Amino acid sequence: MVEDDRSLAAALRRGLQDEGYAVDVAGDGEEGRWLLDEGGYDVVVLDVMLPKVTGDVLCARMRAAGDWTPVLMLTARSRDHQEAEALDAGADDFLAKPFSFVVLAARLRALVRRGGAERPAVLCVGDLTLDPAAHEVRRAGTPIRLTPRQFAVLEYLMRHAGDVVSKARLLEHVWDFAFAGDPNIVEVYVGQLRKQIDEPFGRSSLRTVRLVGYRIVDDLAEGAPP
């Protein structure tokens, strides 16, 4: 998120973290440009009126560099030209200030589902499904209740189903850029997820790859777990 209003940025960060997002915040366009160059975000919230480098310039620079990370642009109310310029610069959506947090969160969920390339609305790994918009997880049709952070860990693993995801990648994408806590927190959440999505169903879809990371698979398709 690139937003120079500190109180707004702090409130949005708290709200988005409660929704399970990892959030990095930049206070001006130059800091935002540095974070974007460093990389790997799922979605960008970008204010138009920023010190040093404006939001539409930042967005246009991303697109010119071939970076198609979804961008939600925050514009001033009753300024149609800002909304037009945001879209012309390559933004995927815009929201006029002041806005409802509920609406912003829904717009972000839609953009994250879309991603830089087309993504399915509901993620499936075998009979395990995750609906980001409805914030629902089901195994063979049975609802599973998860905390926002558990949901975020599972969503990231399911978006990379079959791939081994390192602990560092999970920390970067599910916690935040500056996370300074105990990295073993990932093991705690993976253990919690196993108790929710696998053990009650006699399954083994969430695997640990020793010394490398974690991956989620369709264990029924693979046959008996190792």
PyMOL CGO cylinders between C-alpha atoms (Angstrom):
from pymol import cmd
from pymol.cgo import CYLINDER

trace = [
    CYLINDER, 0.00, 0.00, 0.00, 1.34, 3.41, -0.99, 0.3, 1, 1, 1, 1, 1, 1,
    CYLINDER, 1.34, 3.41, -0.99, -0.49, 6.10, 1.01, 0.3, 1, 1, 1, 1, 1, 1,
    CYLINDER, -0.49, 6.10, 1.01, 0.88, 9.33, 2.51, 0.3, 1, 1, 1, 1, 1, 1,
    CYLINDER, 0.88, 9.33, 2.51, -1.97, 9.83, 5.01, 0.3, 1, 1, 1, 1, 1, 1,
    CYLINDER, -1.97, 9.83, 5.01, -0.43, 8.06, 8.00, 0.3, 1, 1, 1, 1, 1, 1,
    CYLINDER, -0.43, 8.06, 8.00, -3.62, 7.66, 10.02, 0.3, 1, 1, 1, 1, 1, 1,
    CYLINDER, -3.62, 7.66, 10.02, -5.49, 6.23, 7.02, 0.3, 1, 1, 1, 1, 1, 1,
    CYLINDER, -5.49, 6.23, 7.02, -2.59, 3.93, 6.15, 0.3, 1, 1, 1, 1, 1, 1,
    CYLINDER, -2.59, 3.93, 6.15, -2.39, 2.65, 9.74, 0.3, 1, 1, 1, 1, 1, 1,
    CYLINDER, -2.39, 2.65, 9.74, -6.13, 2.01, 9.91, 0.3, 1, 1, 1, 1, 1, 1,
    CYLINDER, -6.13, 2.01, 9.91, -6.18, 0.21, 6.56, 0.3, 1, 1, 1, 1, 1, 1,
    CYLINDER, -6.18, 0.21, 6.56, -3.14, -1.85, 7.49, 0.3, 1, 1, 1, 1, 1, 1,
    CYLINDER, -3.14, -1.85, 7.49, -4.78, -3.03, 10.74, 0.3, 1, 1, 1, 1, 1, 1,
    CYLINDER, -4.78, -3.03, 10.74, -8.01, -3.86, 8.94, 0.3, 1, 1, 1, 1, 1, 1,
    CYLINDER, -8.01, -3.86, 8.94, -6.31, -5.75, 6.13, 0.3, 1, 1, 1, 1, 1, 1,
    CYLINDER, -6.31, -5.75, 6.13, -4.11, -7.68, 8.55, 0.3, 1, 1, 1, 1, 1, 1,
    CYLINDER, -4.11, -7.68, 8.55, -7.26, -8.73, 10.41, 0.3, 1, 1, 1, 1, 1, 1,
    CYLINDER, -7.26, -8.73, 10.41, -8.52, -10.03, 7.04, 0.3, 1, 1, 1, 1, 1, 1,
    CYLINDER, -8.52, -10.03, 7.04, -5.39, -12.19, 6.74, 0.3, 1, 1, 1, 1, 1, 1,
    CYLINDER, -5.39, -12.19, 6.74, -3.28, -10.01, 4.44, 0.3, 1, 1, 1, 1, 1, 1,
    CYLINDER, -3.28, -10.01, 4.44, 0.42, -9.29, 4.85, 0.3, 1, 1, 1, 1, 1, 1,
    CYLINDER, 0.42, -9.29, 4.85, 0.76, -5.53, 4.30, 0.3, 1, 1, 1, 1, 1, 1,
    CYLINDER, 0.76, -5.53, 4.30, 3.78, -3.36, 3.52, 0.3, 1, 1, 1, 1, 1, 1,
    CYLINDER, 3.78, -3.36, 3.52, 3.23, 0.41, 3.60, 0.3, 1, 1, 1, 1, 1, 1,
    CYLINDER, 3.23, 0.41, 3.60, 5.11, 3.17, 1.78, 0.3, 1, 1, 1, 1, 1, 1,
    CYLINDER, 5.11, 3.17, 1.78, 4.48, 6.82, 2.61, 0.3, 1, 1, 1, 1, 1, 1,
    CYLINDER, 4.48, 6.82, 2.61, 5.52, 8.45, -0.65, 0.3, 1, 1, 1, 1, 1, 1,
    CYLINDER, 5.52, 8.45, -0.65, 6.01, 7.61, -4.32, 0.3, 1, 1, 1, 1, 1, 1,
    CYLINDER, 6.01, 7.61, -4.32, 9.76, 7.06, -4.13, 0.3, 1, 1, 1, 1, 1, 1,
    CYLINDER, 9.76, 7.06, -4.13, 9.46, 4.59, -1.26, 0.3, 1, 1, 1, 1, 1, 1,
    CYLINDER, 9.46, 4.59, -1.26, 6.60, 2.92, -3.11, 0.3, 1, 1, 1, 1, 1, 1,
    CYLINDER, 6.60, 2.92, -3.11, 8.73, 2.61, -6.24, 0.3, 1, 1, 1, 1, 1, 1,
    CYLINDER, 8.73, 2.61, -6.24, 11.49, 0.94, -4.20, 0.3, 1, 1, 1, 1, 1, 1,
    CYLINDER, 11.49, 0.94, -4.20, 9.08, -1.59, -2.66, 0.3, 1, 1, 1, 1, 1, 1,
    CYLINDER, 9.08, -1.59, -2.66, 7.52, -2.36, -6.04, 0.3, 1, 1, 1, 1, 1, 1,
    CYLINDER, 7.52, -2.36, -6.04, 10.96, -2.87, -7.58, 0.3, 1, 1, 1, 1, 1, 1,
    CYLINDER, 10.96, -2.87, -7.58, 11.86, -5.26, -4.75, 0.3, 1, 1, 1, 1, 1, 1,
    CYLINDER, 11.86, -5.26, -4.75, 8.94, -7.27, -5.72, 0.3, 1, 1, 1, 1, 1, 1,
    CYLINDER, 8.94, -7.27, -5.72, 6.46, -10.05, -5.50, 0.3, 1, 1, 1, 1, 1, 1,
    CYLINDER, 6.46, -10.05, -5.50, 3.17, -8.50, -4.40, 0.3, 1, 1, 1, 1, 1, 1,
    CYLINDER, 3.17, -8.50, -4.40, -0.26, -10.00, -5.04, 0.3, 1, 1, 1, 1, 1, 1,
    CYLINDER, -0.26, -10.00, -5.04, -2.07, -6.63, -5.20, 0.3, 1, 1, 1, 1, 1, 1,
    CYLINDER, -2.07, -6.63, -5.20, -1.19, -2.93, -4.82, 0.3, 1, 1, 1, 1, 1, 1,
    CYLINDER, -1.19, -2.93, -4.82, -3.28, -0.20, -3.17, 0.3, 1, 1, 1, 1, 1, 1,
    CYLINDER, -3.28, -0.20, -3.17, -2.01, 3.05, -4.63, 0.3, 1, 1, 1, 1, 1, 1,
    CYLINDER, -2.01, 3.05, -4.63, -3.05, 6.62, -3.76, 0.3, 1, 1, 1, 1, 1, 1,
    CYLINDER, -3.05, 6.62, -3.76, -3.06, 9.06, -6.68, 0.3, 1, 1, 1, 1, 1, 1,
    CYLINDER, -3.06, 9.06, -6.68, -1.87, 12.16, -4.82, 0.3, 1, 1, 1, 1, 1, 1,
    CYLINDER, -1.87, 12.16, -4.82, 1.53, 11.18, -3.44, 0.3, 1, 1, 1, 1, 1, 1,
    CYLINDER, 1.53, 11.18, -3.44, 4.64, 13.20, -2.60, 0.3, 1, 1, 1, 1, 1, 1,
    CYLINDER, 4.64, 13.20, -2.60, 7.69, 12.86, -4.89, 0.3, 1, 1, 1, 1, 1, 1,
    CYLINDER, 7.69, 12.86, -4.89, 6.14, 10.47, -7.45, 0.3, 1, 1, 1, 1, 1, 1,
    CYLINDER, 6.14, 10.47, -7.45, 2.39, 10.37, -8.10, 0.3, 1, 1, 1, 1, 1, 1,
    CYLINDER, 2.39, 10.37, -8.10, 0.36, 7.18, -8.11, 0.3, 1, 1, 1, 1, 1, 1,
    CYLINDER, 0.36, 7.18, -8.11, -0.54, 7.31, -11.79, 0.3, 1, 1, 1, 1, 1, 1,
    CYLINDER, -0.54, 7.31, -11.79, 3.13, 7.71, -12.72, 0.3, 1, 1, 1, 1, 1, 1,
    CYLINDER, 3.13, 7.71, -12.72, 4.03, 4.72, -10.52, 0.3, 1, 1, 1, 1, 1, 1,
    CYLINDER, 4.03, 4.72, -10.52, 1.29, 2.62, -12.09, 0.3, 1, 1, 1, 1, 1, 1,
    CYLINDER, 1.29, 2.62, -12.09, 2.29, 3.58, -15.62, 0.3, 1, 1, 1, 1, 1, 1,
    CYLINDER, 2.29, 3.58, -15.62, 5.90, 2.69, -14.79, 0.3, 1, 1, 1, 1, 1, 1,
    CYLINDER, 5.90, 2.69, -14.79, 4.83, -0.77, -13.56, 0.3, 1, 1, 1, 1, 1, 1,
    CYLINDER, 4.83, -0.77, -13.56, 2.90, -1.48, -16.75, 0.3, 1, 1, 1, 1, 1, 1,
    CYLINDER, 2.90, -1.48, -16.75, 5.73, -0.22, -18.96, 0.3, 1, 1, 1, 1, 1, 1,
    CYLINDER, 5.73, -0.22, -18.96, 8.06, -2.65, -17.17, 0.3, 1, 1, 1, 1, 1, 1,
    CYLINDER, 8.06, -2.65, -17.17, 5.67, -5.55, -17.83, 0.3, 1, 1, 1, 1, 1, 1,
    CYLINDER, 5.67, -5.55, -17.83, 4.47, -5.76, -14.22, 0.3, 1, 1, 1, 1, 1, 1,
    CYLINDER, 4.47, -5.76, -14.22, 0.75, -6.63, -14.32, 0.3, 1, 1, 1, 1, 1, 1,
    CYLINDER, 0.75, -6.63, -14.32, 0.21, -6.93, -10.57, 0.3, 1, 1, 1, 1, 1, 1,
    CYLINDER, 0.21, -6.93, -10.57, -3.39, -5.79, -9.94, 0.3, 1, 1, 1, 1, 1, 1,
    CYLINDER, -3.39, -5.79, -9.94, -3.63, -2.15, -8.83, 0.3, 1, 1, 1, 1, 1, 1,
    CYLINDER, -3.63, -2.15, -8.83, -6.46, -0.53, -6.87, 0.3, 1, 1, 1, 1, 1, 1,
    CYLINDER, -6.46, -0.53, -6.87, -6.08, 3.26, -7.14, 0.3, 1, 1, 1, 1, 1, 1,
    CYLINDER, -6.08, 3.26, -7.14, -7.42, 5.58, -4.44, 0.3, 1, 1, 1, 1, 1, 1,
    CYLINDER, -7.42, 5.58, -4.44, -8.73, 8.85, -5.92, 0.3, 1, 1, 1, 1, 1, 1,
    CYLINDER, -8.73, 8.85, -5.92, -10.30, 12.05, -4.59, 0.3, 1, 1, 1, 1, 1, 1,
    CYLINDER, -10.30, 12.05, -4.59, -14.10, 12.18, -4.65, 0.3, 1, 1, 1, 1, 1, 1,
    CYLINDER, -14.10, 12.18, -4.65, -15.77, 14.16, -7.45, 0.3, 1, 1, 1, 1, 1, 1,
    CYLINDER, -15.77, 14.16, -7.45, -12.63, 14.29, -9.57, 0.3, 1, 1, 1, 1, 1, 1,
    CYLINDER, -12.63, 14.29, -9.57, -13.57, 12.37, -12.67, 0.3, 1, 1, 1, 1, 1, 1,
    CYLINDER, -13.57, 12.37, -12.67, -10.29, 13.23, -14.38, 0.3, 1, 1, 1, 1, 1, 1,
    CYLINDER, -10.29, 13.23, -14.38, -8.35, 11.41, -11.63, 0.3, 1, 1, 1, 1, 1, 1,
    CYLINDER, -8.35, 11.41, -11.63, -10.40, 8.27, -12.17, 0.3, 1, 1, 1, 1, 1, 1,
    CYLINDER, -10.40, 8.27, -12.17, -9.89, 8.47, -15.93, 0.3, 1, 1, 1, 1, 1, 1,
    CYLINDER, -9.89, 8.47, -15.93, -6.16, 9.08, -15.52, 0.3, 1, 1, 1, 1, 1, 1,
    CYLINDER, -6.16, 9.08, -15.52, -5.91, 6.14, -13.09, 0.3, 1, 1, 1, 1, 1, 1,
    CYLINDER, -5.91, 6.14, -13.09, -7.47, 3.77, -15.61, 0.3, 1, 1, 1, 1, 1, 1,
    CYLINDER, -7.47, 3.77, -15.61, -5.41, 5.21, -18.45, 0.3, 1, 1, 1, 1, 1, 1,
    CYLINDER, -5.41, 5.21, -18.45, -2.24, 4.65, -16.39, 0.3, 1, 1, 1, 1, 1, 1,
    CYLINDER, -2.24, 4.65, -16.39, -3.10, 0.94, -16.13, 0.3, 1, 1, 1, 1, 1, 1,
    CYLINDER, -3.10, 0.94, -16.13, -5.01, 0.66, -12.83, 0.3, 1, 1, 1, 1, 1, 1,
    CYLINDER, -5.01, 0.66, -12.83, -7.42, -2.27, -12.64, 0.3, 1, 1, 1, 1, 1, 1,
    CYLINDER, -7.42, -2.27, -12.64, -9.92, -0.50, -10.39, 0.3, 1, 1, 1, 1, 1, 1,
    CYLINDER, -9.92, -0.50, -10.39, -10.36, 2.73, -8.45, 0.3, 1, 1, 1, 1, 1, 1,
    CYLINDER, -10.36, 2.73, -8.45, -12.05, 3.80, -5.23, 0.3, 1, 1, 1, 1, 1, 1,
    CYLINDER, -12.05, 3.80, -5.23, -12.97, 7.40, -4.37, 0.3, 1, 1, 1, 1, 1, 1,
    CYLINDER, -12.97, 7.40, -4.37, -12.20, 8.75, -0.89, 0.3, 1, 1, 1, 1, 1, 1,
    CYLINDER, -12.20, 8.75, -0.89, -13.84, 8.57, 1.59, 0.3, 1, 1, 1, 1, 1, 1,
    CYLINDER, -13.84, 8.57, 1.59, -14.72, 4.92, 1.13, 0.3, 1, 1, 1, 1, 1, 1,
    CYLINDER, -14.72, 4.92, 1.13, -16.06, 1.97, 3.08, 0.3, 1, 1, 1, 1, 1, 1,
    CYLINDER, -16.06, 1.97, 3.08, -13.44, -0.52, 4.27, 0.3, 1, 1, 1, 1, 1, 1,
    CYLINDER, -13.44, -0.52, 4.27, -15.88, -3.32, 3.50, 0.3, 1, 1, 1, 1, 1, 1,
    CYLINDER, -15.88, -3.32, 3.50, -15.99, -2.19, -0.15, 0.3, 1, 1, 1, 1, 1, 1,
    CYLINDER, -15.99, -2.19, -0.15, -12.19, -1.83, -0.34, 0.3, 1, 1, 1, 1, 1, 1,
    CYLINDER, -12.19, -1.83, -0.34, -11.72, -5.35, 1.07, 0.3, 1, 1, 1, 1, 1, 1,
    CYLINDER, -11.72, -5.35, 1.07, -14.21, -6.78, -1.45, 0.3, 1, 1, 1, 1, 1, 1,
    CYLINDER, -14.21, -6.78, -1.45, -12.47, -5.00, -4.34, 0.3, 1, 1, 1, 1, 1, 1,
    CYLINDER, -12.47, -5.00, -4.34, -9.10, -6.38, -3.19, 0.3, 1, 1, 1, 1, 1, 1,
    CYLINDER, -9.10, -6.38, -3.19, -10.46, -9.93, -2.97, 0.3, 1, 1, 1, 1, 1, 1,
    CYLINDER, -10.46, -9.93, -2.97, -11.70, -9.63, -6.54, 0.3, 1, 1, 1, 1, 1, 1,
    CYLINDER, -11.70, -9.63, -6.54, -8.32, -8.34, -7.75, 0.3, 1, 1, 1, 1, 1, 1,
    CYLINDER, -8.32, -8.34, -7.75, -6.37, -11.01, -5.88, 0.3, 1, 1, 1, 1, 1, 1,
    CYLINDER, -6.37, -11.01, -5.88, -8.55, -13.70, -7.44, 0.3, 1, 1, 1, 1, 1, 1,
    CYLINDER, -8.55, -13.70, -7.44, -7.81, -12.27, -10.86, 0.3, 1, 1, 1, 1, 1, 1,
    CYLINDER, -7.81, -12.27, -10.86, -4.09, -11.86, -10.19, 0.3, 1, 1, 1, 1, 1, 1,
    CYLINDER, -4.09, -11.86, -10.19, -1.61, -10.79, -12.85, 0.3, 1, 1, 1, 1, 1, 1,
    CYLINDER, -1.61, -10.79, -12.85, -3.03, -13.57, -15.01, 0.3, 1, 1, 1, 1, 1, 1,
    CYLINDER, -3.03, -13.57, -15.01, -6.42, -15.22, -15.00, 0.3, 1, 1, 1, 1, 1, 1,
    CYLINDER, -6.42, -15.22, -15.00, -7.19, -17.14, -11.81, 0.3, 1, 1, 1, 1, 1, 1,
    CYLINDER, -7.19, -17.14, -11.81, -10.14, -19.33, -10.87, 0.3, 1, 1, 1, 1, 1, 1,
    CYLINDER, -10.14, -19.33, -10.87, -12.80, -17.83, -8.60, 0.3, 1, 1, 1, 1, 1, 1,
    CYLINDER, -12.80, -17.83, -8.60, -12.68, -20.94, -6.38, 0.3, 1, 1, 1, 1, 1, 1,
    CYLINDER, -12.68, -20.94, -6.38, -9.45, -22.85, -5.71, 0.3, 1, 1, 1, 1, 1, 1,
    CYLINDER, -9.45, -22.85, -5.71, -9.63, -26.65, -5.74, 0.3, 1, 1, 1, 1, 1, 1,
    CYLINDER, -9.63, -26.65, -5.74, -7.14, -29.33, -4.75, 0.3, 1, 1, 1, 1, 1, 1,
    CYLINDER, -7.14, -29.33, -4.75, -8.98, -32.62, -5.03, 0.3, 1, 1, 1, 1, 1, 1,
    CYLINDER, -8.98, -32.62, -5.03, -12.12, -32.32, -2.90, 0.3, 1, 1, 1, 1, 1, 1,
    CYLINDER, -12.12, -32.32, -2.90, -10.66, -29.42, -0.89, 0.3, 1, 1, 1, 1, 1, 1,
    CYLINDER, -10.66, -29.42, -0.89, -12.08, -26.08, -2.06, 0.3, 1, 1, 1, 1, 1, 1,
    CYLINDER, -12.08, -26.08, -2.06, -11.35, -22.52, -1.01, 0.3, 1, 1, 1, 1, 1, 1,
    CYLINDER, -11.35, -22.52, -1.01, -13.48, -19.54, -2.03, 0.3, 1, 1, 1, 1, 1, 1,
    CYLINDER, -13.48, -19.54, -2.03, -11.53, -16.29, -1.43, 0.3, 1, 1, 1, 1, 1, 1,
    CYLINDER, -11.53, -16.29, -1.43, -14.55, -14.04, -1.99, 0.3, 1, 1, 1, 1, 1, 1,
    CYLINDER, -14.55, -14.04, -1.99, -16.87, -15.91, 0.39, 0.3, 1, 1, 1, 1, 1, 1,
    CYLINDER, -16.87, -15.91, 0.39, -13.97, -16.74, 2.74, 0.3, 1, 1, 1, 1, 1, 1,
    CYLINDER, -13.97, -16.74, 2.74, -15.11, -20.37, 2.80, 0.3, 1, 1, 1, 1, 1, 1,
    CYLINDER, -15.11, -20.37, 2.80, -13.19, -23.66, 2.91, 0.3, 1, 1, 1, 1, 1, 1,
    CYLINDER, -13.19, -23.66, 2.91, -14.82, -27.05, 2.36, 0.3, 1, 1, 1, 1, 1, 1,
    CYLINDER, -14.82, -27.05, 2.36, -13.58, -30.64, 2.25, 0.3, 1, 1, 1, 1, 1, 1,
    CYLINDER, -13.58, -30.64, 2.25, -15.94, -32.92, 0.29, 0.3, 1, 1, 1, 1, 1, 1,
    CYLINDER, -15.94, -32.92, 0.29, -18.65, -30.34, 0.85, 0.3, 1, 1, 1, 1, 1, 1,
    CYLINDER, -18.65, -30.34, 0.85, -18.11, -30.12, 4.62, 0.3, 1, 1, 1, 1, 1, 1,
    CYLINDER, -18.11, -30.12, 4.62, -17.48, -26.53, 5.82, 0.3, 1, 1, 1, 1, 1, 1,
    CYLINDER, -17.48, -26.53, 5.82, -14.19, -25.91, 7.68, 0.3, 1, 1, 1, 1, 1, 1,
    CYLINDER, -14.19, -25.91, 7.68, -13.82, -22.84, 9.89, 0.3, 1, 1, 1, 1, 1, 1,
    CYLINDER, -13.82, -22.84, 9.89, -10.40, -21.14, 9.76, 0.3, 1, 1, 1, 1, 1, 1,
    CYLINDER, -10.40, -21.14, 9.76, -8.96, -17.98, 11.27, 0.3, 1, 1, 1, 1, 1, 1,
    CYLINDER, -8.96, -17.98, 11.27, -7.97, -15.23, 8.79, 0.3, 1, 1, 1, 1, 1, 1,
    CYLINDER, -7.97, -15.23, 8.79, -4.28, -16.18, 9.09, 0.3, 1, 1, 1, 1, 1, 1,
    CYLINDER, -4.28, -16.18, 9.09, -4.95, -19.90, 8.68, 0.3, 1, 1, 1, 1, 1, 1,
    CYLINDER, -4.95, -19.90, 8.68, -7.07, -19.06, 5.65, 0.3, 1, 1, 1, 1, 1, 1,
    CYLINDER, -7.07, -19.06, 5.65, -4.27, -16.93, 4.17, 0.3, 1, 1, 1, 1, 1, 1,
    CYLINDER, -4.27, -16.93, 4.17, -1.67, -19.70, 4.61, 0.3, 1, 1, 1, 1, 1, 1,
    CYLINDER, -1.67, -19.70, 4.61, -3.96, -22.26, 3.01, 0.3, 1, 1, 1, 1, 1, 1,
    CYLINDER, -3.96, -22.26, 3.01, -4.90, -19.93, 0.15, 0.3, 1, 1, 1, 1, 1, 1,
    CYLINDER, -4.90, -19.93, 0.15, -1.24, -19.30, -0.71, 0.3, 1, 1, 1, 1, 1, 1,
    CYLINDER, -1.24, -19.30, -0.71, -0.45, -23.03, -0.66, 0.3, 1, 1, 1, 1, 1, 1,
    CYLINDER, -0.45, -23.03, -0.66, -3.49, -23.82, -2.82, 0.3, 1, 1, 1, 1, 1, 1,
    CYLINDER, -3.49, -23.82, -2.82, -2.57, -21.14, -5.34, 0.3, 1, 1, 1, 1, 1, 1,
    CYLINDER, -2.57, -21.14, -5.34, 0.74, -23.02, -5.69, 0.3, 1, 1, 1, 1, 1, 1,
    CYLINDER, 0.74, -23.02, -5.69, -0.70, -26.54, -5.41, 0.3, 1, 1, 1, 1, 1, 1,
    CYLINDER, -0.70, -26.54, -5.41, 1.86, -29.26, -6.09, 0.3, 1, 1, 1, 1, 1, 1,
    CYLINDER, 1.86, -29.26, -6.09, 4.78, -26.85, -5.69, 0.3, 1, 1, 1, 1, 1, 1,
    CYLINDER, 4.78, -26.85, -5.69, 7.04, -26.83, -2.65, 0.3, 1, 1, 1, 1, 1, 1,
    CYLINDER, 7.04, -26.83, -2.65, 6.62, -23.50, -0.86, 0.3, 1, 1, 1, 1, 1, 1,
    CYLINDER, 6.62, -23.50, -0.86, 9.41, -22.50, 1.49, 0.3, 1, 1, 1, 1, 1, 1,
    CYLINDER, 9.41, -22.50, 1.49, 8.88, -21.16, 4.98, 0.3, 1, 1, 1, 1, 1, 1,
    CYLINDER, 8.88, -21.16, 4.98, 10.49, -17.89, 3.84, 0.3, 1, 1, 1, 1, 1, 1,
    CYLINDER, 10.49, -17.89, 3.84, 7.95, -17.48, 1.00, 0.3, 1, 1, 1, 1, 1, 1,
    CYLINDER, 7.95, -17.48, 1.00, 5.05, -18.04, 3.37, 0.3, 1, 1, 1, 1, 1, 1,
    CYLINDER, 5.05, -18.04, 3.37, 6.45, -15.50, 5.82, 0.3, 1, 1, 1, 1, 1, 1,
    CYLINDER, 6.45, -15.50, 5.82, 6.92, -12.96, 3.03, 0.3, 1, 1, 1, 1, 1, 1,
    CYLINDER, 6.92, -12.96, 3.03, 3.47, -13.35, 1.49, 0.3, 1, 1, 1, 1, 1, 1,
    CYLINDER, 3.47, -13.35, 1.49, 1.29, -14.16, 4.49, 0.3, 1, 1, 1, 1, 1, 1,
    CYLINDER, 1.29, -14.16, 4.49, 2.96, -12.12, 7.22, 0.3, 1, 1, 1, 1, 1, 1,
    CYLINDER, 2.96, -12.12, 7.22, 4.85, -9.07, 5.91, 0.3, 1, 1, 1, 1, 1, 1,
    CYLINDER, 4.85, -9.07, 5.91, 8.07, -7.72, 4.45, 0.3, 1, 1, 1, 1, 1, 1,
    CYLINDER, 8.07, -7.72, 4.45, 9.48, -6.68, 7.83, 0.3, 1, 1, 1, 1, 1, 1,
    CYLINDER, 9.48, -6.68, 7.83, 8.40, -9.71, 9.91, 0.3, 1, 1, 1, 1, 1, 1,
    CYLINDER, 8.40, -9.71, 9.91, 10.89, -10.05, 12.75, 0.3, 1, 1, 1, 1, 1, 1,
    CYLINDER, 10.89, -10.05, 12.75, 9.25, -12.74, 14.88, 0.3, 1, 1, 1, 1, 1, 1,
    CYLINDER, 9.25, -12.74, 14.88, 10.02, -16.43, 15.20, 0.3, 1, 1, 1, 1, 1, 1,
    CYLINDER, 10.02, -16.43, 15.20, 9.91, -18.03, 11.73, 0.3, 1, 1, 1, 1, 1, 1,
    CYLINDER, 9.91, -18.03, 11.73, 8.72, -21.24, 13.37, 0.3, 1, 1, 1, 1, 1, 1,
    CYLINDER, 8.72, -21.24, 13.37, 5.29, -19.59, 13.52, 0.3, 1, 1, 1, 1, 1, 1,
    CYLINDER, 5.29, -19.59, 13.52, 4.81, -21.10, 10.05, 0.3, 1, 1, 1, 1, 1, 1,
    CYLINDER, 4.81, -21.10, 10.05, 5.15, -24.61, 11.48, 0.3, 1, 1, 1, 1, 1, 1,
    CYLINDER, 5.15, -24.61, 11.48, 2.53, -23.75, 14.09, 0.3, 1, 1, 1, 1, 1, 1,
    CYLINDER, 2.53, -23.75, 14.09, 0.02, -22.66, 11.45, 0.3, 1, 1, 1, 1, 1, 1,
    CYLINDER, 0.02, -22.66, 11.45, 0.74, -25.63, 9.19, 0.3, 1, 1, 1, 1, 1, 1,
    CYLINDER, 0.74, -25.63, 9.19, 0.12, -27.92, 12.15, 0.3, 1, 1, 1, 1, 1, 1,
    CYLINDER, 0.12, -27.92, 12.15, -3.15, -26.17, 12.89, 0.3, 1, 1, 1, 1, 1, 1,
    CYLINDER, -3.15, -26.17, 12.89, -4.23, -26.53, 9.27, 0.3, 1, 1, 1, 1, 1, 1,
    CYLINDER, -4.23, -26.53, 9.27, -3.50, -30.26, 9.26, 0.3, 1, 1, 1, 1, 1, 1,
    CYLINDER, -3.50, -30.26, 9.26, -5.81, -30.65, 12.26, 0.3, 1, 1, 1, 1, 1, 1,
    CYLINDER, -5.81, -30.65, 12.26, -8.53, -28.77, 10.38, 0.3, 1, 1, 1, 1, 1, 1,
    CYLINDER, -8.53, -28.77, 10.38, -8.34, -29.92, 6.75, 0.3, 1, 1, 1, 1, 1, 1,
    CYLINDER, -8.34, -29.92, 6.75, -6.71, -33.38, 6.94, 0.3, 1, 1, 1, 1, 1, 1,
    CYLINDER, -6.71, -33.38, 6.94, -6.94, -35.25, 10.23, 0.3, 1, 1, 1, 1, 1, 1,
    CYLINDER, -6.94, -35.25, 10.23, -10.74, -35.16, 10.69, 0.3, 1, 1, 1, 1, 1, 1,
    CYLINDER, -10.74, -35.16, 10.69, -11.11, -36.61, 7.19, 0.3, 1, 1, 1, 1, 1, 1,
    CYLINDER, -11.11, -36.61, 7.19, -8.34, -39.22, 7.41, 0.3, 1, 1, 1, 1, 1, 1,
    CYLINDER, -8.34, -39.22, 7.41, -6.36, -37.39, 4.76, 0.3, 1, 1, 1, 1, 1, 1,
    CYLINDER, -6.36, -37.39, 4.76, -2.76, -36.32, 4.12, 0.3, 1, 1, 1, 1, 1, 1,
    CYLINDER, -2.76, -36.32, 4.12, -2.86, -33.50, 1.57, 0.3, 1, 1, 1, 1, 1, 1,
    CYLINDER, -2.86, -33.50, 1.57, -0.68, -30.97, 3.41, 0.3, 1, 1, 1, 1, 1, 1,
    CYLINDER, -0.68, -30.97, 3.41, 2.86, -32.33, 3.26, 0.3, 1, 1, 1, 1, 1, 1,
    CYLINDER, 2.86, -32.33, 3.26, 6.16, -31.27, 4.81, 0.3, 1, 1, 1, 1, 1, 1,
    CYLINDER, 6.16, -31.27, 4.81, 9.16, -31.55, 2.50, 0.3, 1, 1, 1, 1, 1, 1,
    CYLINDER, 9.16, -31.55, 2.50, 11.99, -31.87, 5.00, 0.3, 1, 1, 1, 1, 1, 1,
    CYLINDER, 11.99, -31.87, 5.00, 14.46, -28.96, 5.01, 0.3, 1, 1, 1, 1, 1, 1,
    CYLINDER, 14.46, -28.96, 5.01, 12.67, -27.37, 2.03, 0.3, 1, 1, 1, 1, 1, 1,
    CYLINDER, 12.67, -27.37, 2.03, 9.10, -26.34, 2.86, 0.3, 1, 1, 1, 1, 1, 1,
    CYLINDER, 9.10, -26.34, 2.86, 5.49, -27.40, 2.39, 0.3, 1, 1, 1, 1, 1, 1,
    CYLINDER, 5.49, -27.40, 2.39, 3.20, -28.41, -0.43, 0.3, 1, 1, 1, 1, 1, 1,
    CYLINDER, 3.20, -28.41, -0.43, -0.43, -29.30, -0.81, 0.3, 1, 1, 1, 1, 1, 1,
    CYLINDER, -0.43, -29.30, -0.81, -1.54, -32.12, -3.10, 0.3, 1, 1, 1, 1, 1, 1,
    CYLINDER, -1.54, -32.12, -3.10, -4.57, -34.15, -4.08, 0.3, 1, 1, 1, 1, 1, 1,
    CYLINDER, -4.57, -34.15, -4.08, -3.66, -37.15, -1.92, 0.3, 1, 1, 1, 1, 1, 1,
    CYLINDER, -3.66, -37.15, -1.92, -6.50, -39.33, -3.22, 0.3, 1, 1, 1, 1, 1, 1,
    CYLINDER, -6.50, -39.33, -3.22, -5.25, -38.92, -6.78, 0.3, 1, 1, 1, 1, 1, 1,
    CYLINDER, -5.25, -38.92, -6.78, -1.73, -39.81, -5.62, 0.3, 1, 1, 1, 1, 1, 1,
    CYLINDER, -1.73, -39.81, -5.62, -2.92, -42.95, -3.81, 0.3, 1, 1, 1, 1, 1, 1,
    CYLINDER, -2.92, -42.95, -3.81, -1.77, -43.86, -0.33, 0.3, 1, 1, 1, 1, 1, 1,
    CYLINDER, -1.77, -43.86, -0.33, 0.34, -41.16, 1.36, 0.3, 1, 1, 1, 1, 1, 1,
    CYLINDER, 0.34, -41.16, 1.36, 4.05, -41.90, 1.80, 0.3, 1, 1, 1, 1, 1, 1,
]
cmd.load_cgo(trace, "trace")
